[in-house]
């Protein structure tokens, strides 16, 4: 009998953690005899997705810390056997749960890492030089740490990382009539927006359209209504927005750096503003059409199969 202990992140509204919470369990149930989800009681206590509206545009740190505290207590009450598996859905954020594996180790422990505090301008930017060594030490508690891109692998420099991409979100897609020339759904912070580039875009092409969303369908529909989804990020280790825009028939234009060259063909990458301006004109004049798929679409399509194979060896 095979059993997996799934340690999800707090399912923040309109974040990947929301569908990871349910989808990973569904996928694990296909391959393991028993799936134990740590933290379900805490999520039930908080209430419905709609009730968790205090998180803004990022994950709630207080809920995430409280949930990991509950997960630690639940894990300590389990009788661990040599045949058990464990999958932690993010080693870095907030990063407390891994510590318990020093005291109660599990042979078949695996984890995913979405960013790490080594990323510039990230939520842990102010403590990155002290937190990253902790994450590096924690990584050694796992047989493998799964990540989204070769860029991230090289950035980390850990020996036990495996590039596996990210899975397709389980939501309805749209092919809406185009209403907007240029849209953005990036978080309005220093990491996700390069203001100098966006100022030039608005000078030459008009206002970049941004909206707020309450539901995934609103978000996906908006993505499909843009001719160009503009990304000006200074740091990204995968960027779900790229995948979601391609799914919804929108041209993504992104910097020719970070993980973007692994996701997009060169027609959709820019190295300076002159290149970006030319590509925007090509899109608006029908000369550059939306890509049909990502460059690494095979990783996305086979994510769960690859994950299980890597875990079971």
C-alpha positions as CSV (number, residue, x, y, z in Angstrom):
1,X,0.0,0.0,0.0
2,X,1.4,3.4,-1.0
3,X,0.6,6.5,0.8
4,X,1.4,10.1,0.0
5,X,1.3,13.1,2.4
6,X,0.5,16.2,0.4
7,X,1.5,19.5,2.0
8,X,-0.2,22.3,0.0
9,X,0.1,26.0,0.4
10,X,-2.8,28.1,1.6
11,X,-5.2,28.2,-1.4
12,X,-5.1,32.0,-1.9
13,X,-7.9,33.3,-4.2
14,X,-6.9,33.7,-7.8
15,X,-3.5,32.3,-7.3
16,X,-2.1,29.0,-8.5
17,X,-2.2,27.7,-4.9
18,X,-6.0,27.7,-5.2
19,X,-6.2,25.0,-7.8
20,X,-3.1,23.2,-6.6
21,X,-5.0,22.5,-3.4
22,X,-7.6,20.4,-5.2
23,X,-5.9,19.3,-8.4
24,X,-2.8,17.7,-6.9
25,X,-5.0,15.6,-4.6
26,X,-7.0,14.4,-7.6
27,X,-3.9,13.5,-9.5
28,X,-2.2,11.8,-6.5
29,X,-5.4,9.7,-6.0
30,X,-4.8,8.1,-9.4
31,X,-1.3,6.8,-8.4
32,X,-1.4,6.3,-4.6
33,X,-3.6,4.1,-2.4
34,X,-4.1,6.9,0.1
35,X,-3.7,10.7,0.0
36,X,-3.4,12.6,3.2
37,X,-3.8,16.4,2.7
38,X,-2.3,18.4,5.6
39,X,-4.0,21.6,6.4
40,X,-7.5,20.8,5.1
41,X,-9.0,21.5,8.6
42,X,-7.4,25.0,8.6
43,X,-8.9,25.8,5.2
44,X,-12.3,24.6,6.3
45,X,-12.1,26.8,9.3
46,X,-11.3,29.9,7.2
47,X,-14.3,29.3,5.0
48,X,-15.1,29.6,1.3
49,X,-12.8,31.1,-1.3
50,X,-15.0,34.2,-1.5
51,X,-14.6,34.8,2.2
52,X,-10.8,34.9,1.9
53,X,-10.7,38.3,0.3
54,X,-8.0,39.9,2.5
55,X,-5.1,38.7,0.4
56,X,-5.0,41.4,-2.3
57,X,-2.8,40.5,-5.2
58,X,-0.6,38.0,-3.4
59,X,-0.7,35.2,-0.9
60,X,-1.7,35.9,2.6
61,X,1.4,35.6,4.8
62,X,-0.5,35.3,8.0
63,X,-2.8,32.6,6.7
64,X,0.1,30.8,5.1
65,X,2.1,30.8,8.4
66,X,-1.0,29.6,10.4
67,X,-1.7,26.9,7.9
68,X,1.9,25.6,8.0
69,X,1.8,25.6,11.8
70,X,-1.4,23.4,11.6
71,X,0.3,21.2,9.0
72,X,3.3,20.6,11.3
73,X,1.0,19.5,14.1
74,X,-0.9,17.2,11.8
75,X,2.3,15.7,10.5
76,X,3.7,15.0,14.0
77,X,0.6,13.0,14.8
78,X,1.2,10.7,11.8
79,X,2.8,7.3,12.0
80,X,5.4,7.5,9.2
81,X,6.5,4.3,7.5
82,X,9.5,3.7,5.1
83,X,7.1,3.4,2.2
84,X,5.4,6.8,2.7
85,X,5.9,9.6,0.2
86,X,5.7,13.3,1.0
87,X,5.2,16.2,-1.5
88,X,5.6,19.8,-0.3
89,X,4.0,22.3,-2.8
90,X,6.5,25.1,-2.0
91,X,9.7,24.9,-0.1
92,X,10.2,28.7,0.2
93,X,6.9,30.4,1.0
94,X,6.6,30.8,3.9
95,X,9.1,28.0,4.5
96,X,8.4,26.7,8.0
97,X,7.2,23.2,7.4
98,X,10.6,21.8,6.1
99,X,12.1,22.3,9.5
100,X,10.0,19.5,11.0
101,X,11.7,17.0,8.6
102,X,14.9,17.4,10.6
103,X,13.1,16.0,13.6
104,X,10.8,13.6,11.9
105,X,12.4,12.7,8.5
106,X,10.7,10.8,5.7
107,X,12.7,8.8,3.2
108,X,10.7,9.7,0.1
109,X,10.3,13.5,0.5
110,X,9.9,15.7,-2.5
111,X,9.1,19.4,-2.9
112,X,8.4,22.1,-5.4
113,X,10.1,25.5,-5.4
114,X,8.3,28.3,-7.3
115,X,10.7,31.2,-6.7
116,X,13.1,31.2,-3.6
117,X,14.3,34.2,-1.7
118,X,17.3,34.4,-4.1
119,X,15.0,36.2,-6.5
120,X,15.5,39.9,-6.6
121,X,12.6,42.1,-5.5
122,X,10.6,39.2,-4.3
123,X,8.5,39.2,-1.1
124,X,11.6,38.1,1.0
125,X,13.9,40.6,-0.7
126,X,14.8,42.3,2.6
127,X,16.0,39.0,4.2
128,X,17.2,37.2,1.1
129,X,20.8,36.9,2.2
130,X,19.8,35.1,5.4
131,X,16.8,33.2,4.1
132,X,18.4,31.6,1.0
133,X,21.0,29.6,3.0
134,X,18.0,28.2,5.0
135,X,16.3,27.2,1.8
136,X,19.5,25.6,0.6
137,X,19.8,23.6,3.8
138,X,16.1,22.6,3.6
139,X,16.5,21.4,0.0
140,X,18.9,18.7,1.2
141,X,15.9,17.1,3.2
142,X,14.3,16.2,-0.1
143,X,15.2,13.6,-2.7
144,X,14.3,16.0,-5.4
145,X,13.2,19.6,-5.6
146,X,11.0,20.3,-8.7
147,X,11.3,23.7,-10.4
148,X,9.8,25.4,-13.5
149,X,12.7,26.3,-15.7
150,X,16.4,25.8,-16.6
151,X,16.9,29.4,-15.7
152,X,15.7,28.7,-12.1
153,X,17.9,25.6,-11.9
154,X,21.0,27.5,-12.9
155,X,20.1,30.3,-10.5
156,X,19.7,28.0,-7.5
157,X,22.8,25.9,-8.2
158,X,21.4,22.9,-6.2
159,X,22.3,19.4,-7.2
160,X,18.9,17.8,-6.6
161,X,16.7,20.0,-8.7
162,X,14.6,18.7,-11.6
163,X,13.0,21.0,-14.2
164,X,9.4,19.9,-14.6
165,X,7.5,23.1,-15.6
166,X,4.0,23.7,-14.2
167,X,0.6,22.1,-14.9
168,X,-2.2,23.5,-17.1
169,X,-4.8,25.4,-14.9
170,X,-8.1,23.5,-14.9
171,X,-10.3,26.5,-16.0
172,X,-12.4,27.5,-18.9
173,X,-10.7,29.4,-21.7
174,X,-12.1,32.0,-24.0
175,X,-11.7,33.3,-27.6
176,X,-13.2,36.7,-27.1
177,X,-13.4,39.6,-29.5
178,X,-10.4,41.8,-29.0
179,X,-11.3,45.0,-27.0
180,X,-8.0,46.3,-25.9
181,X,-4.7,46.9,-27.6
182,X,-2.4,46.3,-24.7
183,X,-3.2,44.7,-21.3
184,X,-1.3,43.8,-18.2
185,X,-2.1,41.5,-15.2
186,X,1.2,41.8,-13.4
187,X,1.3,42.8,-9.8
188,X,2.1,46.5,-9.5
189,X,5.5,46.1,-7.8
190,X,9.2,46.6,-8.7
191,X,9.7,43.0,-9.5
192,X,6.9,42.6,-12.0
193,X,6.8,46.0,-13.7
194,X,9.6,48.1,-15.3
195,X,8.1,51.5,-15.3
196,X,10.4,53.1,-17.8
197,X,9.3,50.6,-20.4
198,X,5.6,50.9,-19.6
199,X,5.9,54.7,-19.8
200,X,7.2,54.5,-23.3
201,X,4.5,52.0,-24.3
202,X,1.8,54.3,-23.0
203,X,3.4,57.3,-24.7
204,X,3.3,55.5,-28.1
205,X,0.3,53.3,-27.9
206,X,-2.0,54.7,-25.2
207,X,-3.0,53.4,-21.8
208,X,-2.1,49.9,-20.7
209,X,-5.4,48.4,-19.5
210,X,-5.6,46.8,-16.1
211,X,-8.5,45.4,-14.2
212,X,-9.4,43.7,-10.9
213,X,-11.0,40.3,-10.8
214,X,-13.1,38.3,-8.4
215,X,-13.3,35.0,-10.3
216,X,-11.1,33.0,-12.6
217,X,-13.6,33.4,-15.5
218,X,-13.4,37.2,-15.3
219,X,-9.6,36.9,-15.4
220,X,-9.4,34.5,-18.3
221,X,-12.0,36.5,-20.3
222,X,-10.0,39.6,-19.8
223,X,-6.8,37.9,-21.0
224,X,-8.6,36.8,-24.2
225,X,-9.8,40.4,-24.9
226,X,-6.3,41.8,-25.3
227,X,-4.3,42.0,-28.4
228,X,-1.0,42.1,-26.5
229,X,-0.4,40.9,-22.9
230,X,2.7,43.0,-21.9
231,X,5.2,41.6,-19.5
232,X,8.1,43.8,-18.3
233,X,9.2,41.7,-15.3
234,X,12.7,42.1,-13.9
235,X,12.5,38.5,-12.4
236,X,10.5,35.4,-13.3
237,X,11.2,31.7,-12.9
238,X,8.2,30.6,-15.0
239,X,5.3,33.1,-15.1
240,X,1.9,31.4,-15.3
241,X,0.5,34.5,-17.1
242,X,2.4,33.4,-20.2
243,X,0.7,30.0,-20.3
244,X,-2.7,31.5,-19.5
245,X,-2.5,34.1,-22.3
246,X,-1.5,31.5,-24.8
247,X,-4.4,29.3,-23.7
248,X,-6.7,32.3,-24.3
249,X,-5.4,33.3,-27.7
250,X,-3.5,36.4,-26.8
251,X,0.0,37.5,-27.9
252,X,2.5,37.7,-25.0
253,X,5.4,40.0,-25.4
254,X,8.1,39.4,-22.7
255,X,11.7,40.3,-22.0
256,X,14.4,38.2,-23.6
257,X,15.7,37.0,-20.2
258,X,14.8,35.0,-17.1
259,X,12.7,31.9,-18.0
260,X,10.8,33.6,-20.9
261,X,13.1,32.2,-23.7
262,X,12.2,28.7,-22.5
263,X,8.4,29.5,-22.8
264,X,8.2,31.7,-25.9
265,X,9.7,31.7,-29.4
266,X,12.0,34.7,-30.3
267,X,9.2,36.5,-32.2
268,X,7.5,37.1,-28.8
269,X,10.7,38.3,-27.0
270,X,12.2,41.8,-26.9
271,X,15.7,42.9,-25.7
272,X,15.0,46.7,-25.7
273,X,12.2,49.1,-26.3
274,X,12.7,49.5,-30.0
275,X,12.2,45.8,-30.5
276,X,9.1,45.9,-28.2
277,X,7.6,48.8,-30.1
278,X,8.1,47.0,-33.5
279,X,6.5,43.8,-32.2
280,X,3.5,45.7,-30.8
281,X,2.9,47.3,-34.2
282,X,3.2,43.9,-35.8
283,X,0.5,42.5,-33.5
284,X,-1.8,45.4,-33.9
285,X,-1.5,45.2,-37.7
286,X,-2.1,41.5,-37.8
287,X,1.4,40.6,-38.7
288,X,2.2,38.7,-35.5
289,X,-0.4,36.2,-34.4
290,X,-0.8,34.5,-31.0
291,X,1.4,31.4,-30.6
292,X,-0.5,28.0,-30.6
293,X,1.6,26.6,-27.7
294,X,4.6,27.2,-25.5
295,X,8.0,26.2,-26.5
296,X,8.1,23.8,-23.5
297,X,4.4,22.7,-23.9
298,X,5.4,19.1,-23.5
299,X,6.4,19.8,-19.9
300,X,3.0,21.5,-19.2
301,X,1.0,18.7,-20.9
302,X,2.9,15.9,-19.1
303,X,3.5,17.6,-15.8
304,X,1.7,15.2,-13.5
305,X,2.9,12.1,-15.3
306,X,6.5,13.4,-15.2
307,X,6.1,14.3,-11.5
308,X,4.8,10.9,-10.5
309,X,7.5,9.1,-12.5
310,X,10.2,11.1,-10.9
311,X,8.9,10.5,-7.4
312,X,8.3,6.7,-7.8
313,X,11.6,6.4,-9.8
